[in-house]
Amino acid sequence: MSEHPVKGVIAAVPTPFSASREIDADAFVEHCRWCLDNGCDALNVLGTTGEANSLSFTQRSLVMEIAASSLNADRLMVGTGTPDLATTVALTRRASELRYAAALVLPPFYYKPIPEDGLFAWFGELVGQTQARPIDLYLYNFPQLTGIEFSPALAARLQSAFPDRIRGAKDSSGNLDYARQLATIPGFAVFPSNEVSLADAGRDNYAGCISATVNIDPASSAALWTNQSDTALQENVRALRQGVAAYPLVAAVKHLVGRRTGNPVWNNITAPNMAIGDGDALARLDAIAGRLVHPA
């Protein structure tokens, strides 16, 4: 397990692909380093923004290896959750071998409804089958996509049963009342998916945020994490988040990363997601970023 628990401002980084859908290692590493150099405390690789569930096991393993060989693995969290246990175990073991700080794990989301005892048993199997080389595990709560919510009671039960492994959760539900409930669990680190929540992190006991839009302006989020009472900064962060999130998030983030880098490889999206083809929409995105992004 990592001796350096993840915390603070974490960008959920996108994955760049060539026109033939090969991973572009150089573009990926450049963007990751830029995020770390400009305010991010850590990175979440192969999350929803990274299009992980559109990639094969081989592609996911390759991205994991590229990141671990080029970046400080103590500052890396990686998404390893899939609907089947065996693949999740294999990816989680690989994350540990590569010395990632943590794995972020979706629930097994195909069969629904799932009794909480079933979810508990599944995560218990994951813990047991990765115990030979343990790695910190974080629950990934995204009910809009998975159709499953980790109840606060289940999160507390898992943390109590496996306190050395189940370390916290990323909550992408957008329900801050729910996130605040999770954050009352002793020793359980909670990361909302919206960086605006950083303004309330001290009050609500958040460990930071894990956000797609941090990719666009990590410096402002880092400043808000440090200066949570700065209302002007909070409004700047809120305006950027709301402006970008008004569009398909993966495509919007990749477009704006491409805008920063000038590298057209970021325009490539894996189906079923699609790039934003509306030129007016892209111009509005560019205007939002140009007006609100904190100078690096």
Secondary structure, DSSP 8 states (H G I E B T S, - for coil): --SS---EEEEE----B-TTS-B-HHHHHHHHHHHHHTT-SEEEESSTTTTGGGS-HHHHHHHHHHHHHHS-GGGEEEE---SSHHHHHHHHHHHHHTT-SEEEE----SSSS--HHHHHHHHHHHHHHTTTS--EEEEEE-HHHHS----HHHHHHHHHH-TTTEEEEEE-S--HHHHHHHTTSTT-EEEES-GGGGGGHHHHT--EEEESGGGT-HHHHHHHHH-TT-HHHHHHHHHHHHHHHTS-HHHHHHHHHHHHH--GGGG---TTS-----HHHHHHHHHHHHHH----
